[in-house]
Amino acid sequence: MYGARLRRSGQRVKAREQLRTAHEAFEEMDLTAWVLHAADELAATGAKPRACRPQATEPLTSQETRVALHAAKGMPYKEIAAALFLSPKTVEHHLSSVYRKRGFRSRAELAGSFRTREDD
């Protein structure tokens, strides 16, 4: 918001600094709507947001790993939630983080990844 205000008052250089910082912070927090908003504001200053850093090397948390292992076995959200004493929404959140961190687009890719590791 501060970066947008600076931009509107004609202080583009200061706005870019604030908006780049906000853009990176929102990316790290996985706040997609805010990432897009910051990118739009940056574009309005004439700058482009920096490309997303590859996150495939970002480690999974222990909870994400447990959820991913159950999902790789083909368990639905509700069963994973019951097995790990979590809500289905929390399971969904952890799985989306796993997909983002590893670049998966489907459960089949997730399952394939865990099968190849187990076969080694």
N, CA, C and O atoms as a GROMACS GRO file, in nm:
protein
  480
    1MET      N    1   0.082  -0.118   0.000
    1MET     CA    2   0.000   0.000   0.000
    1MET      C    3   0.088   0.126   0.000
    1MET      O    4   0.057   0.224  -0.067
    2TYR      N    5   0.196   0.120   0.076
    2TYR     CA    6   0.286   0.235   0.082
    2TYR      C    7   0.350   0.258  -0.054
    2TYR      O    8   0.361   0.373  -0.099
    3GLY      N    9   0.392   0.151  -0.119
    3GLY     CA   10   0.452   0.164  -0.253
    3GLY      C   11   0.353   0.222  -0.353
    3GLY      O   12   0.391   0.304  -0.436
    4ALA      N   13   0.228   0.181  -0.345
    4ALA     CA   14   0.124   0.234  -0.434
    4ALA      C   15   0.104   0.383  -0.408
    4ALA      O   16   0.086   0.462  -0.501
    5ARG      N   17   0.107   0.420  -0.282
    5ARG     CA   18   0.090   0.562  -0.247
    5ARG      C   19   0.207   0.645  -0.300
    5ARG      O   20   0.186   0.754  -0.353
    6LEU      N   21   0.328   0.593  -0.285
    6LEU     CA   22   0.445   0.663  -0.339
    6LEU      C   23   0.434   0.678  -0.490
    6LEU      O   24   0.465   0.784  -0.545
    7ARG      N   25   0.390   0.574  -0.557
    7ARG     CA   26   0.377   0.580  -0.703
    7ARG      C   27   0.277   0.687  -0.742
    7ARG      O   28   0.301   0.765  -0.835
    8ARG      N   29   0.166   0.691  -0.674
    8ARG     CA   30   0.062   0.789  -0.707
    8ARG      C   31   0.105   0.933  -0.678
    8ARG      O   32   0.052   1.027  -0.737
    9SER      N   33   0.200   0.949  -0.587
    9SER     CA   34   0.249   1.084  -0.557
    9SER      C   35   0.368   1.122  -0.645
    9SER      O   36   0.429   1.227  -0.627
   10GLY      N   37   0.402   1.034  -0.742
   10GLY     CA   38   0.507   1.066  -0.838
   10GLY      C   39   0.647   1.024  -0.797
   10GLY      O   40   0.744   1.061  -0.863
   11GLN      N   41   0.660   0.949  -0.690
   11GLN     CA   42   0.793   0.906  -0.642
   11GLN      C   43   0.819   0.763  -0.688
   11GLN      O   44   0.820   0.669  -0.609
   12ARG      N   45   0.840   0.748  -0.818
   12ARG     CA   46   0.851   0.615  -0.878
   12ARG      C   47   0.968   0.533  -0.826
   12ARG      O   48   0.953   0.413  -0.802
   13VAL      N   49   1.084   0.594  -0.809
   13VAL     CA   50   1.203   0.518  -0.765
   13VAL      C   51   1.181   0.461  -0.625
   13VAL      O   52   1.209   0.344  -0.601
   14LYS      N   53   1.133   0.544  -0.534
   14LYS     CA   54   1.105   0.496  -0.398
   14LYS      C   55   0.994   0.391  -0.399
   14LYS      O   56   0.998   0.293  -0.325
   15ALA      N   57   0.894   0.413  -0.485
   15ALA     CA   58   0.784   0.318  -0.496
   15ALA      C   59   0.834   0.182  -0.543
   15ALA      O   60   0.792   0.079  -0.492
   16ARG      N   61   0.923   0.183  -0.641
   16ARG     CA   62   0.978   0.056  -0.693
   16ARG      C   63   1.047  -0.023  -0.584
   16ARG      O   64   1.031  -0.145  -0.575
   17GLU      N   65   1.126   0.045  -0.500
   17GLU     CA   66   1.196  -0.023  -0.392
   17GLU      C   67   1.096  -0.090  -0.298
   17GLU      O   68   1.110  -0.208  -0.264
   18GLN      N   69   0.995  -0.015  -0.257
   18GLN     CA   70   0.894  -0.068  -0.166
   18GLN      C   71   0.815  -0.182  -0.229
   18GLN      O   72   0.788  -0.283  -0.165
   19LEU      N   73   0.778  -0.164  -0.356
   19LEU     CA   74   0.696  -0.264  -0.423
   19LEU      C   75   0.774  -0.392  -0.451
   19LEU      O   76   0.718  -0.501  -0.443
   20ARG      N   77   0.902  -0.380  -0.484
   20ARG     CA   78   0.984  -0.501  -0.504
   20ARG      C   79   0.996  -0.579  -0.374
   20ARG      O   80   0.985  -0.702  -0.372
   21THR      N   81   1.020  -0.507  -0.265
   21THR     CA   82   1.031  -0.572  -0.135
   21THR      C   83   0.900  -0.643  -0.099
   21THR      O   84   0.900  -0.757  -0.053
   22ALA      N   85   0.788  -0.574  -0.122
   22ALA     CA   86   0.658  -0.632  -0.093
   22ALA      C   87   0.631  -0.753  -0.182
   22ALA      O   88   0.582  -0.855  -0.136
   23HIS      N   89   0.665  -0.740  -0.310
   23HIS     CA   90   0.643  -0.850  -0.406
   23HIS      C   91   0.717  -0.976  -0.360
   23HIS      O   92   0.660  -1.085  -0.360
   24GLU      N   93   0.844  -0.960  -0.322
   24GLU     CA   94   0.924  -1.075  -0.276
   24GLU      C   95   0.868  -1.134  -0.147
   24GLU      O   96   0.863  -1.256  -0.131
   25ALA      N   97   0.827  -1.048  -0.055
   25ALA     CA   98   0.772  -1.097   0.072
   25ALA      C   99   0.642  -1.173   0.050
   25ALA      O  100   0.620  -1.278   0.110
   26PHE      N  101   0.556  -1.120  -0.037
   26PHE     CA  102   0.429  -1.188  -0.065
   26PHE      C  103   0.452  -1.322  -0.134
   26PHE      O  104   0.379  -1.418  -0.110
   27GLU      N  105   0.555  -1.328  -0.221
   27GLU     CA  106   0.588  -1.456  -0.285
   27GLU      C  107   0.628  -1.559  -0.182
   27GLU      O  108   0.583  -1.674  -0.186
   28GLU      N  109   0.713  -1.520  -0.089
   28GLU     CA  110   0.760  -1.612   0.015
   28GLU      C  111   0.646  -1.661   0.102
   28GLU      O  112   0.648  -1.775   0.150
   29MET      N  113   0.545  -1.576   0.124
   29MET     CA  114   0.431  -1.614   0.206
   29MET      C  115   0.322  -1.683   0.125
   29MET      O  116   0.219  -1.725   0.179
   30ASP      N  117   0.345  -1.696  -0.006
   30ASP     CA  118   0.250  -1.761  -0.096
   30ASP      C  119   0.114  -1.692  -0.096
   30ASP      O  120   0.009  -1.758  -0.092
   31LEU      N  121   0.116  -1.559  -0.099
   31LEU     CA  122  -0.006  -1.479  -0.102
   31LEU      C  123  -0.028  -1.432  -0.246
   31LEU      O  124   0.009  -1.320  -0.282
   32THR      N  125  -0.087  -1.517  -0.326
   32THR     CA  126  -0.098  -1.496  -0.469
   32THR      C  127  -0.166  -1.365  -0.507
   32THR      O  128  -0.118  -1.293  -0.594
   33ALA      N  129  -0.276  -1.334  -0.444
   33ALA     CA  130  -0.348  -1.211  -0.478
   33ALA      C  131  -0.262  -1.087  -0.454
   33ALA      O  132  -0.262  -0.994  -0.534
   34TRP      N  133  -0.189  -1.087  -0.344
   34TRP     CA  134  -0.102  -0.973  -0.314
   34TRP      C  135   0.020  -0.969  -0.406
   34TRP      O  136   0.067  -0.861  -0.441
   35VAL      N  137   0.070  -1.085  -0.444
   35VAL     CA  138   0.181  -1.089  -0.541
   35VAL      C  139   0.137  -1.023  -0.671
   35VAL      O  140   0.210  -0.942  -0.728
   36LEU      N  141   0.017  -1.058  -0.717
   36LEU     CA  142  -0.034  -1.000  -0.840
   36LEU      C  143  -0.056  -0.849  -0.827
   36LEU      O  144  -0.027  -0.773  -0.919
   37HIS      N  145  -0.108  -0.807  -0.712
   37HIS     CA  146  -0.130  -0.664  -0.689
   37HIS      C  147   0.002  -0.588  -0.690
   37HIS      O  148   0.013  -0.482  -0.753
   38ALA      N  149   0.103  -0.642  -0.622
   38ALA     CA  150   0.234  -0.576  -0.620
   38ALA      C  151   0.295  -0.573  -0.760
   38ALA      O  152   0.357  -0.474  -0.798
   39ALA      N  153   0.277  -0.680  -0.836
   39ALA     CA  154   0.328  -0.684  -0.973
   39ALA      C  155   0.259  -0.579  -1.059
   39ALA      O  156   0.324  -0.514  -1.141
   40ASP      N  157   0.128  -0.562  -1.042
   40ASP     CA  158   0.055  -0.460  -1.117
   40ASP      C  159   0.105  -0.320  -1.082
   40ASP      O  160   0.123  -0.236  -1.170
   41GLU      N  161   0.126  -0.296  -0.955
   41GLU     CA  162   0.176  -0.165  -0.912
   41GLU      C  163   0.317  -0.141  -0.965
   41GLU      O  164   0.349  -0.030  -1.008
   42LEU      N  165   0.400  -0.244  -0.962
   42LEU     CA  166   0.535  -0.231  -1.018
   42LEU      C  167   0.530  -0.198  -1.166
   42LEU      O  168   0.605  -0.113  -1.215
   43ALA      N  169   0.442  -0.266  -1.237
   43ALA     CA  170   0.428  -0.240  -1.381
   43ALA      C  171   0.384  -0.096  -1.405
   43ALA      O  172   0.425  -0.034  -1.503
   44ALA      N  173   0.301  -0.044  -1.317
   44ALA     CA  174   0.254   0.094  -1.331
   44ALA      C  175   0.367   0.195  -1.312
   44ALA      O  176   0.359   0.308  -1.360
   45THR      N  177   0.473   0.155  -1.241
   45THR     CA  178   0.588   0.244  -1.224
   45THR      C  179   0.685   0.233  -1.342
   45THR      O  180   0.781   0.310  -1.352
   46GLY      N  181   0.658   0.139  -1.431
   46GLY     CA  182   0.745   0.119  -1.546
   46GLY      C  183   0.847   0.008  -1.523
   46GLY      O  184   0.927  -0.021  -1.612
   47ALA      N  185   0.845  -0.052  -1.407
   47ALA     CA  186   0.938  -0.160  -1.375
   47ALA      C  187   0.868  -0.294  -1.392
   47ALA      O  188   0.745  -0.300  -1.400
   48LYS      N  189   0.945  -0.398  -1.396
   48LYS     CA  190   0.891  -0.533  -1.403
   48LYS      C  191   0.933  -0.607  -1.277
   48LYS      O  192   1.045  -0.590  -1.230
   49PRO      N  193   0.844  -0.691  -1.222
   49PRO     CA  194   0.884  -0.768  -1.104
   49PRO      C  195   0.991  -0.869  -1.142
   49PRO      O  196   0.994  -0.919  -1.254
   50ARG      N  197   1.077  -0.898  -1.049
   50ARG     CA  198   1.180  -0.998  -1.074
   50ARG      C  199   1.115  -1.134  -1.090
   50ARG      O  200   1.012  -1.162  -1.029
   51ALA      N  201   1.176  -1.216  -1.172
   51ALA     CA  202   1.122  -1.351  -1.193
   51ALA      C  203   1.124  -1.428  -1.062
   51ALA      O  204   1.213  -1.411  -0.979
   52CYS      N  205   1.025  -1.513  -1.047
   52CYS     CA  206   1.018  -1.597  -0.927
   52CYS      C  207   1.141  -1.685  -0.918
   52CYS      O  208   1.188  -1.740  -1.018
   53ARG      N  209   1.192  -1.698  -0.798
   53ARG     CA  210   1.304  -1.789  -0.779
   53ARG      C  211   1.254  -1.932  -0.788
   53ARG      O  212   1.144  -1.962  -0.743
   54PRO      N  213   1.334  -2.020  -0.847
   54PRO     CA  214   1.289  -2.159  -0.851
   54PRO      C  215   1.277  -2.213  -0.709
   54PRO      O  216   1.369  -2.199  -0.629
   55GLN      N  217   1.163  -2.273  -0.680
   55GLN     CA  218   1.140  -2.318  -0.544
   55GLN      C  219   1.147  -2.468  -0.530
   55GLN      O  220   1.113  -2.523  -0.425
   56ALA      N  221   1.191  -2.537  -0.635
   56ALA     CA  222   1.199  -2.682  -0.628
   56ALA      C  223   1.302  -2.727  -0.524
   56ALA      O  224   1.296  -2.841  -0.477
   57THR      N  225   1.395  -2.640  -0.489
   57THR     CA  226   1.496  -2.676  -0.390
   57THR      C  227   1.452  -2.642  -0.248
   57THR      O  228   1.521  -2.676  -0.152
   58GLU      N  229   1.340  -2.575  -0.234
   58GLU     CA  230   1.290  -2.540  -0.102
   58GLU      C  231   1.248  -2.667  -0.030
   58GLU      O  232   1.170  -2.745  -0.084
   59PRO      N  233   1.299  -2.690   0.091
   59PRO     CA  234   1.267  -2.816   0.160
   59PRO      C  235   1.122  -2.822   0.206
   59PRO      O  236   1.059  -2.720   0.236
   60LEU      N  237   1.070  -2.943   0.211
   60LEU     CA  238   0.936  -2.965   0.263
   60LEU      C  239   0.944  -2.970   0.415
   60LEU      O  240   1.043  -3.018   0.472
   61THR      N  241   0.840  -2.921   0.480
   61THR     CA  242   0.834  -2.934   0.626
   61THR      C  243   0.800  -3.080   0.658
   61THR      O  244   0.760  -3.156   0.569
   62SER      N  245   0.815  -3.118   0.782
   62SER     CA  246   0.785  -3.257   0.820
   62SER      C  247   0.636  -3.287   0.799
   62SER      O  248   0.600  -3.397   0.756
   63GLN      N  249   0.551  -3.190   0.829
   63GLN     CA  250   0.407  -3.212   0.810
   63GLN      C  251   0.373  -3.223   0.661
   63GLN      O  252   0.292  -3.307   0.623
   64GLU      N  253   0.435  -3.140   0.576
   64GLU     CA  254   0.413  -3.149   0.432
   64GLU      C  255   0.456  -3.284   0.379
   64GLU      O  256   0.390  -3.342   0.293
   65THR      N  257   0.566  -3.335   0.431
   65THR     CA  258   0.616  -3.465   0.388
   65THR      C  259   0.518  -3.576   0.426
   65THR      O  260   0.488  -3.664   0.345
   66ARG      N  261   0.467  -3.571   0.549
   66ARG     CA  262   0.370  -3.673   0.592
   66ARG      C  263   0.244  -3.668   0.506
   66ARG      O  264   0.192  -3.772   0.465
   67VAL      N  265   0.194  -3.548   0.480
   67VAL     CA  266   0.074  -3.533   0.398
   67VAL      C  267   0.102  -3.585   0.257
   67VAL      O  268   0.020  -3.656   0.199
   68ALA      N  269   0.218  -3.550   0.202
   68ALA     CA  270   0.253  -3.593   0.066
   68ALA      C  271   0.264  -3.745   0.056
   68ALA      O  272   0.220  -3.804  -0.042
   69LEU      N  273   0.320  -3.808   0.157
   69LEU     CA  274   0.331  -3.954   0.156
   69LEU      C  275   0.194  -4.021   0.154
   69LEU      O  276   0.173  -4.117   0.080
   70HIS      N  277   0.103  -3.970   0.233
   70HIS     CA  278  -0.033  -4.026   0.234
   70HIS      C  279  -0.103  -3.999   0.101
   70HIS      O  280  -0.172  -4.087   0.048
   71ALA      N  281  -0.085  -3.879   0.047
   71ALA     CA  282  -0.149  -3.845  -0.081
   71ALA      C  283  -0.092  -3.930  -0.193
   71ALA      O  284  -0.164  -3.968  -0.286
   72ALA      N  285   0.038  -3.961  -0.187
   72ALA     CA  286   0.101  -4.044  -0.290
   72ALA      C  287   0.044  -4.186  -0.289
   72ALA      O  288   0.046  -4.255  -0.391
   73LYS      N  289  -0.008  -4.229  -0.174
   73LYS     CA  290  -0.072  -4.361  -0.164
   73LYS      C  291  -0.213  -4.360  -0.220
   73LYS      O  292  -0.277  -4.464  -0.232
   74GLY      N  293  -0.263  -4.239  -0.256
   74GLY     CA  294  -0.397  -4.228  -0.313
   74GLY      C  295  -0.507  -4.198  -0.213
   74GLY      O  296  -0.624  -4.207  -0.247
   75MET      N  297  -0.471  -4.162  -0.091
   75MET     CA  298  -0.572  -4.134   0.010
   75MET      C  299  -0.639  -3.999  -0.018
   75MET      O  300  -0.571  -3.904  -0.058
   76PRO      N  301  -0.771  -3.990   0.000
   76PRO     CA  302  -0.839  -3.860  -0.016
   76PRO      C  303  -0.811  -3.768   0.103
   76PRO      O  304  -0.762  -3.812   0.208
   77TYR      N  305  -0.842  -3.640   0.085
   77TYR     CA  306  -0.816  -3.539   0.190
   77TYR      C  307  -0.871  -3.580   0.326
   77TYR      O  308  -0.802  -3.569   0.426
   78LYS      N  309  -0.995  -3.628   0.329
   78LYS     CA  310  -1.058  -3.660   0.457
   78LYS      C  311  -0.985  -3.772   0.530
   78LYS      O  312  -0.970  -3.766   0.652
   79GLU      N  313  -0.940  -3.874   0.456
   79GLU     CA  314  -0.867  -3.984   0.520
   79GLU      C  315  -0.730  -3.939   0.569
   79GLU      O  316  -0.686  -3.979   0.677
   80ILE      N  317  -0.663  -3.856   0.491
   80ILE     CA  318  -0.533  -3.803   0.534
   80ILE      C  319  -0.553  -3.720   0.661
   80ILE      O  320  -0.476  -3.733   0.756
   81ALA      N  321  -0.656  -3.637   0.660
   81ALA     CA  322  -0.685  -3.552   0.776
   81ALA      C  323  -0.709  -3.637   0.901
   81ALA      O  324  -0.658  -3.606   1.008
   82ALA      N  325  -0.787  -3.744   0.887
   82ALA     CA  326  -0.816  -3.831   1.001
   82ALA      C  327  -0.689  -3.901   1.049
   82ALA      O  328  -0.667  -3.914   1.170
   83ALA      N  329  -0.607  -3.948   0.956
   83ALA     CA  330  -0.486  -4.020   0.993
   83ALA      C  331  -0.384  -3.930   1.065
   83ALA      O  332  -0.311  -3.976   1.153
   84LEU      N  333  -0.380  -3.802   1.027
   84LEU     CA  334  -0.281  -3.710   1.084
   84LEU      C  335  -0.341  -3.614   1.187
   84LEU      O  336  -0.272  -3.524   1.236
   85PHE      N  337  -0.470  -3.632   1.220
   85PHE     CA  338  -0.538  -3.546   1.316
   85PHE      C  339  -0.534  -3.399   1.274
   85PHE      O  340  -0.502  -3.311   1.354
   86LEU      N  341  -0.567  -3.376   1.147
   86LEU     CA  342  -0.571  -3.241   1.090
   86LEU      C  343  -0.708  -3.218   1.029
   86LEU      O  344  -0.786  -3.312   1.013
   87SER      N  345  -0.737  -3.094   0.995
   87SER     CA  346  -0.860  -3.066   0.922
   87SER      C  347  -0.833  -3.090   0.773
   87SER      O  348  -0.719  -3.078   0.729
   88PRO      N  349  -0.936  -3.123   0.696
   88PRO     CA  350  -0.917  -3.140   0.551
   88PRO      C  351  -0.861  -3.014   0.485
   88PRO      O  352  -0.784  -3.024   0.389
   89LYS      N  353  -0.897  -2.895   0.535
   89LYS     CA  354  -0.847  -2.769   0.480
   89LYS      C  355  -0.696  -2.758   0.504
   89LYS      O  356  -0.624  -2.709   0.417
   90THR      N  357  -0.650  -2.802   0.620
   90THR     CA  358  -0.506  -2.798   0.649
   90THR      C  359  -0.431  -2.894   0.558
   90THR      O  360  -0.322  -2.862   0.510
   91VAL      N  361  -0.489  -3.010   0.534
   91VAL     CA  362  -0.429  -3.107   0.442
   91VAL      C  363  -0.420  -3.046   0.303
   91VAL      O  364  -0.317  -3.058   0.236
   92GLU      N  365  -0.527  -2.980   0.260
   92GLU     CA  366  -0.528  -2.916   0.129
   92GLU      C  367  -0.418  -2.809   0.120
   92GLU      O  368  -0.350  -2.798   0.018
   93HIS      N  369  -0.402  -2.731   0.227
   93HIS     CA  370  -0.298  -2.628   0.231
   93HIS      C  371  -0.158  -2.690   0.220
   93HIS      O  372  -0.075  -2.643   0.142
   94HIS      N  373  -0.133  -2.794   0.298
   94HIS     CA  374  -0.001  -2.859   0.293
   94HIS      C  375   0.026  -2.919   0.155
   94HIS      O  376   0.137  -2.908   0.103
   95LEU      N  377  -0.076  -2.981   0.096
   95LEU     CA  378  -0.057  -3.040  -0.037
   95LEU      C  379  -0.030  -2.933  -0.142
   95LEU      O  380   0.053  -2.953  -0.231
   96SER      N  381  -0.098  -2.821  -0.134
   96SER     CA  382  -0.072  -2.715  -0.231
   96SER      C  383   0.070  -2.661  -0.215
   96SER      O  384   0.133  -2.624  -0.314
   97SER      N  385   0.120  -2.656  -0.092
   97SER     CA  386   0.260  -2.615  -0.069
   97SER      C  387   0.357  -2.715  -0.129
   97SER      O  388   0.459  -2.676  -0.187
   98VAL      N  389   0.325  -2.843  -0.116
   98VAL     CA  390   0.410  -2.947  -0.174
   98VAL      C  391   0.412  -2.932  -0.327
   98VAL      O  392   0.518  -2.938  -0.389
   99TYR      N  393   0.295  -2.914  -0.386
   99TYR     CA  394   0.286  -2.898  -0.531
   99TYR      C  395   0.368  -2.777  -0.576
   99TYR      O  396   0.443  -2.786  -0.674
  100ARG      N  397   0.356  -2.666  -0.506
  100ARG     CA  398   0.428  -2.545  -0.542
  100ARG      C  399   0.579  -2.564  -0.528
  100ARG      O  400   0.656  -2.528  -0.618
  101LYS      N  401   0.621  -2.621  -0.415
  101LYS     CA  402   0.764  -2.637  -0.390
  101LYS      C  403   0.830  -2.735  -0.486
  101LYS      O  404   0.946  -2.717  -0.523
  102ARG      N  405   0.757  -2.836  -0.527
  102ARG     CA  406   0.814  -2.938  -0.615
  102ARG      C  407   0.775  -2.922  -0.762
  102ARG      O  408   0.826  -2.994  -0.848
  103GLY      N  409   0.686  -2.829  -0.790
  103GLY     CA  410   0.645  -2.806  -0.928
  103GLY      C  411   0.550  -2.911  -0.982
  103GLY      O  412   0.540  -2.929  -1.104
  104PHE      N  413   0.480  -2.981  -0.894
  104PHE     CA  414   0.384  -3.082  -0.936
  104PHE      C  415   0.255  -3.016  -0.981
  104PHE      O  416   0.219  -2.908  -0.933
  105ARG      N  417   0.185  -3.082  -1.074
  105ARG     CA  418   0.057  -3.031  -1.121
  105ARG      C  419  -0.056  -3.131  -1.096
  105ARG      O  420  -0.173  -3.100  -1.120
  106SER      N  421  -0.022  -3.250  -1.049
  106SER     CA  422  -0.125  -3.351  -1.026
  106SER      C  423  -0.079  -3.449  -0.919
  106SER      O  424   0.038  -3.454  -0.882
  107ARG      N  425  -0.174  -3.527  -0.870
  107ARG     CA  426  -0.141  -3.631  -0.773
  107ARG      C  427  -0.059  -3.741  -0.838
  107ARG      O  428   0.022  -3.806  -0.772
  108ALA      N  429  -0.081  -3.762  -0.967
  108ALA     CA  430  -0.004  -3.865  -1.038
  108ALA      C  431   0.145  -3.830  -1.037
  108ALA      O  432   0.229  -3.917  -1.017
  109GLU      N  433   0.178  -3.703  -1.059
  109GLU     CA  434   0.318  -3.660  -1.053
  109GLU      C  435   0.374  -3.677  -0.912
  109GLU      O  436   0.488  -3.721  -0.894
  110LEU      N  437   0.293  -3.642  -0.814
  110LEU     CA  438   0.334  -3.658  -0.674
  110LEU      C  439   0.363  -3.804  -0.644
  110LEU      O  440   0.467  -3.837  -0.587
  111ALA      N  441   0.268  -3.891  -0.681
  111ALA     CA  442   0.284  -4.035  -0.656
  111ALA      C  443   0.406  -4.089  -0.730
  111ALA      O  444   0.481  -4.169  -0.674
  112GLY      N  445   0.424  -4.047  -0.853
  112GLY     CA  446   0.540  -4.093  -0.931
  112GLY      C  447   0.671  -4.052  -0.867
  112GLY      O  448   0.768  -4.129  -0.868
  113SER      N  449   0.675  -3.934  -0.811
  113SER     CA  450   0.796  -3.885  -0.744
  113SER      C  451   0.830  -3.970  -0.623
  113SER      O  452   0.947  -4.004  -0.602
  114PHE      N  453   0.731  -4.005  -0.544
  114PHE     CA  454   0.758  -4.085  -0.425
  114PHE      C  455   0.786  -4.230  -0.460
  114PHE      O  456   0.864  -4.295  -0.390
  115ARG      N  457   0.726  -4.283  -0.566
  115ARG     CA  458   0.755  -4.421  -0.608
  115ARG      C  459   0.899  -4.435  -0.653
  115ARG      O  460   0.965  -4.533  -0.620
  116THR      N  461   0.950  -4.337  -0.730
  116THR     CA  462   1.087  -4.349  -0.778
  116THR      C  463   1.186  -4.339  -0.663
  116THR      O  464   1.292  -4.402  -0.667
  117ARG      N  465   1.153  -4.263  -0.560
  117ARG     CA  466   1.243  -4.252  -0.444
  117ARG      C  467   1.241  -4.383  -0.365
  117ARG      O  468   1.345  -4.426  -0.315
  118GLU      N  469   1.126  -4.445  -0.352
  118GLU     CA  470   1.117  -4.569  -0.277
  118GLU      C  471   1.186  -4.684  -0.348
  118GLU      O  472   1.236  -4.776  -0.284
  119ASP      N  473   1.188  -4.679  -0.483
  119ASP     CA  474   1.249  -4.786  -0.562
  119ASP      C  475   1.401  -4.787  -0.551
  119ASP      O  476   1.464  -4.889  -0.576
  120ASP      N  477   1.461  -4.672  -0.515
  120ASP     CA  478   1.608  -4.664  -0.509
  120ASP      C  479   1.668  -4.746  -0.399
  120ASP      O  480   1.790  -4.749  -0.383
   0.00000   0.00000   0.00000
